[in-house]
Amino acid sequence: MTKPAYHVGIAGYVIKDPIIPTKRQIKIEADNFKVLLIQFTIAYRYNDEQDMLMRDNSKLTKKNIFIGIALFLVFAAGFAVTYFSFKFSKIFEKHEVSSAPSNVYINVSPEPVDSKEGVFNVLLLGYGGSGHSGGGLTDSIIVLHIDTNSKKYTLISIPRDLWINGNRKINAEASVNGYPSTSAAVKSVTGLPVDNYVAVNFSNYSKMIDNLGGVDVQVPTAFTDSFYPVPGLENETCGFTGDEINGFKAKYSGFELEKQFTCRYETISYKVGPATLDGTAALKFVRSRHADSDFARSARQFAVLAGVKNKLLSLKSLNKLDSTIGTLSEMVKTDLTLGKIKTLIEIFGDTSAYTGTEIHLTTENLLNEGKSAEGAYILYPKAGNLNFTEIKNFISQNI
């Protein structure tokens, strides 16, 4: 019998009567999950060296944080689908089977990634999600270019303020037209065809962490953010009169204007070292953006994921495993099938075998600063608005 194909996302299946596996069968899957997490979770080393425009490094360095987040969550999503497909293997009419295999994930065959000559590109997107200002906008836009022949990979970071066709910033493309359209927009900028995308939504952090009973993390760098927004106070006047507010508006703009309304914000602060976080604290920990760089925020996100991984490995309750894996799967949207996920992990699970390069599109090389017709801050090519020829050539020469 042909093995069922498992995909991230199960919408459209016809529900039948469920069948529940035995505790032993579930334990086998849980144990397999733990082993695979140990095998495929990527370690990282954080350091304070200044980022260079491009830098080769054969060791695991800061750039692996983004890859680690993506692979960890993609794997978690893939496991979640196989786990629950196994648990309710006869609910879904499209994947009806006579008996569930003892190891669903391992029995999924790797699928070839649609690419030319061992080279493929995965678009990594990160967004804040619901309950977060601009939650549908993609904060992180990174192309992971992998050349399996030369054992090289390149992380191409695209600034979220880049102006693209459609009279919008590239970070708004997903919320307007969806992730496939974002892939097309990235191709128009870089010249690289995007084979698949992975979008990570961090809005479910709080629920996931509380399901686990909190997590222990290692804070990579100390930080203090005095302007973490308090939900519900976005329009609070903080006791200022209308005339005083108009005076602020005449003198300040953007975030400098917002900073005058201190009652809208709270201060969060952490020292380097161990910390125990509940769901609310973890959400603030990964979302804080006014104390340091976007990269430091990514490092904190990975620190929480490492804490989640460690907590999962220590879980004894299957109920907690169910709820946590379900939440993890909700954090990821991707057009990768489970077979392709397995292929990526088998090919690229050990990044130490690869040498890596970073490419950052900045005002120091290929971009200019400007304003849109509405006055919003934007970036556009030095070659001219919407002229991405130089960017494509630069990327082609350096990957």
N, C-alpha and C positions, 0 to 999 in steps of 0.2 A: 504494500500500500504506500502511496506517495505521502511523504511526511508533510504535515501542515506547515504553511509559511506564517510566521508570527511577525506582526508589524507593531510599531509604536502607535497606538490608537486603535480602538475597536468599535468605532461608531458604525452603525448600519447593520449590525449582526442581529439575527432573529433569536429571541430568547426561548429556550426550551427548559425542561426540568433539569435542575442542577444535580451534579454528582460530586460528593465531597471525598477527597482522597483520605487515606488513613494517616494517622499521626506519623507513622514511620516514613511514609512517602513524603510528607511535608518536611520532616526532619532531614531527609536526604537532600531535598532542594535547598533548605536553609544552610546545611553544611556546605553544599556545593557553592552557594552564594558567598559564604565566608571565605572559602579557599580562593575563589576567583577575585574577590575584593583584595585579598592580600597580594595576589599575583599581579593584578593590573593597576592598583592605585599607585600613582606616580609620586615619588618623593620630591621635595624641593628644598633648595637652600636659598635663603633670603640674605642679601648683603646690601650695603649702602653705597656701592659704587655708582657713579653717575652713568646713566644710560647713554650709550653712543648711538649715532644714527644707524650704523650697521655693525654687528659684532659677531664673529664666529666663535663658537664654544662647543666642544664635544661633550662637556659635562652637563649635568642637570643644573640649570641656572634659573634666573627669574622668569625667563620666557616660558618655562614649563608649567608655570602656574596656570596660564590660560588653557594649555593642553590638558593639564591635570583636571581642571574643573570640567572641561568638555568630556573627556574620556570617562571620568568618574560618573558623571550624571547620565551620559548616554548609556553606559553599562547598567546603571541603576534602573533606568527606564526600560531597557531591554529585559533585564531580569524581572522587573515588575510585571511586564506583559506575559512573559513565559510562565512566571509563577502563578499568576491568576488564571491564565489560559489553562494551565495544568489543573489548578484547583477546581475550576468549573469547566472542564474540558468538553462537556457535552451541552453546555449552554449555547455555544455559538455554532449555528447551523453550518456556516461556511467552513468551519474547521472540525467537522465531526470526526471523531476517532473512536475505535473500539476499545482501546485501553491507553492510559497515559504512560509515556515513557518515564523511566525512573530518573532520568536526567535530561530535562527538556533542552536546556541551553547547550549542553555539550553535544546533543544529537542534532542541533541545527547546523546545516552545512554552510560553510563560508560561501558568500556570493561574490562574483567579480564586481569591482567598482567600475562604473562607466568612466573610463579614462583612456588616455592615449599612452601606450608604451610605458606603463608603470608610473605615470605621473598623474596625481589627482589633487583636487582642491576642495577643502571643506570650509564653509563659512561659519564662523563662531560668533554668535550674537548674545549679548547680555542685556536684560532690561529689568526695570524695577518692579513692574507688575502693578496690580490694583492696590489702592490705598497709598499710592506714592505719586508725588507730583510728576507729571509727565511719564507715568508708569508704562505707557505703551511705546515710548521712544527707546531706541536701542542705544544704551550708554557705551557699549563696547562692540566694535565691528572689526573683526580680525579674519583674514584669510590664512588658513593653514595650507601651505603648498608643500606637498610631499613628493619627492623623487625617490622611489624605491630602488632605482638602478644605481644612483650615485650615493645613496644613503645620506641625502641632504634634505633638510626641510627649511622653509622660510615662513616667518610670521610677518604678514603684511598688515600693519595697523592703519585703518582708515579713519580720519577724524570725523566725529559725528556731525560737525558743523559744515561739512563739505556740501556745496550747492550743486544740485543735479537737475536733470531734465524733470519737468513737472513743477517747477518753481517751488521747490522745497529742499530742506536739508535731507541728507541721506538717512539720518536717524529717524525721520518721520515716515520713510517709505513703507516699512513693515506695517505700521498702524493704519496707513492709508490703503495700501494695495496688497498686503500680505507678504509672507517670507519669500515665496518664489520670485516676486517682483523685486525684493531686495537683492536676491541673488543676481537677477538681471542687471540691476543698477550697479552692483559691484563689478560685474563683467565689463560694463560700459566704461568704468573708471580705470580698472586694472588691466583689461584685455585678457584676463584669465577666466575660462569657463568654470562656473561653480558646479561641482558634481552633486554636492549635498549640503544641507545646512543643519546647524544645531543651535537652537535658541533656548537660553536658560532664563527662567523666570524666578527671581529670588523672593517673590512676595509670599511664598509658602514656607519660608524659613521658620517663622514663629510657630506655626502648627507642627511642623516636623520636629523641631527641637523639643517642644512640650510633649509630644508623643513619646519621645525618648526619655523624658524626665530630666532634660537638660544635658549639656555636653561640656566637657573639659577641653579647653583650647590653649595653645601656646601663642600668646600675643607677640607677633614678629617685631613690631616697632612701637614705641610709646607714642601716644597722640592725645591731644585734647581738642575737641570740637565744641566751640562755644555757640555754634549756630545750627544745632540739630533741630529741625522743625517739629513743633508740637502739633499733632493732628487736631484739626478743628479750630486752630487759632490763626489760620492763614490771613484772615482779614481783620484781626484784632487791632484796634487803634492805639492800645497801650496807654490810654489816658490823654493822648495828644488832641488838641483842638483842630478844627478844620483848617484854620489859618496856619498852624504849625505844620500840619501835614503838607499843605500846599508849598510851604517854605522848603520842606525836605525835597519835594518833587522838583522844585526849581533848581536845587543845588545838586541832587544826586540822581542816579539812574541805576537800573539793574540791581545787582545784589547789594551794592553800596546803599541804595535806597532801603532795601529790605533790612539791612543791619541796624537801621535806626529804630526799628520796632523790636526791641530785645525781648519783649514779653511773648513773642511768637516762637521763641527758641529756648532750648535747654542745653546744658553743657554735659557732655559725656567725655570721660577720660579713662585711659588705661595705661598701665606701665608694662614694660617688657616682662614676659614670664607667664606662668600658668594663671588661668582664670576660668571660673565656672559660670556658664551663661544659661539662663532660661530663654524661652522663645522670644520674649520682648527684648531682652538685652542683646541676644544674638542678631536680631533684625537691625537694631541700631548700630551694632558693631560692624555689620557688613555694608550698611547704607551710608554711614558717615562719610561726607565728602568735602568738608570745609577745613580739615586739619592738615591734610597732606595730599599726595598725588593720587591719580586714578590707579596707578600701579600699586600703591600701598593698600588701596581699598581692595584690589584684586587679591593681594597677599592675605588680607584678613578673610576674604571669602574662602580662600583655600584652607586657611587655618580652621575655619568652622567645618568645612567638608572633612578635613582630617579628623576632627573631633567626632563628627557623625559616623565616619567609618569605624573609629575605635569603639564607639558605643554600640554600633551594629554587631561588631564581632563579639561583644560581651553579652548580647541579648540572650536571655533564657526563655522569654515569653514569646510564643508564636503570635499572640494577639498584637504585641508591640511591633513585631516584624511585619505583620500584615498592614497595620496602619501607617508605619513609617515608609515602607516600600511604596505603598500607594501614593503617599504624599510626594516622595521623590519622583515618581513617574509623572506627577502633575507639573513638576518644575521644568520638564523638558519637552520641547516640540521639535520634531525632526522628520525629514523625509527619508531617513535611513531605515532600511529593513533590518531585522535582527541579524540576518546573514551578513549584511554589509558591516554592521557593527562588529561582528565577530572577526571579519576580515581586517578591519581597521585595527582592532586590538592585537590580532596576531601579527600584523605587519609592523605596527607602530607602537605596540604596548611598551616596548623597551626603548625609550628615546635615547638612552646612553649609546646605542649603536649608531646614532645619527649625529651629524654635525649640523648646527643650526645658525641661521642668519635672521636678523630683524630688519625690516624696512619700515620706516615711519615717514609718512607724508606730512611735512611741516612747512611753516613759513621760512625755514632756513634752507629749504631746497626747492620745492616745486609749487608752493602755494602762496597766495596773497590773502590778506585780511580785507574784509569789506562789510557792507551792510545790504540787506535785502530792501525791497521797495517799502516794506513795513518797518524798516529800521532795525531788524534783528541782526545780530552778529553772524557773519558767514565766512567761509573760506572758499576760494576759487582758484583754478590753475593760473600760474604766472603766464602761461601761453595764451590765456584768454578765457573768459567765462565759458564753461562747458566744453572747452578744448582739452581733452585728456590725452592727447597724442604723446606729449613729453613724459607724462606719468607712465603710460603704457611702455614706452621705450626704456625708461629708467628701471622699471620692474623687470622687464624682459632681460635686461643686461645684468641684473644683480641677483636673480634667483638661481 
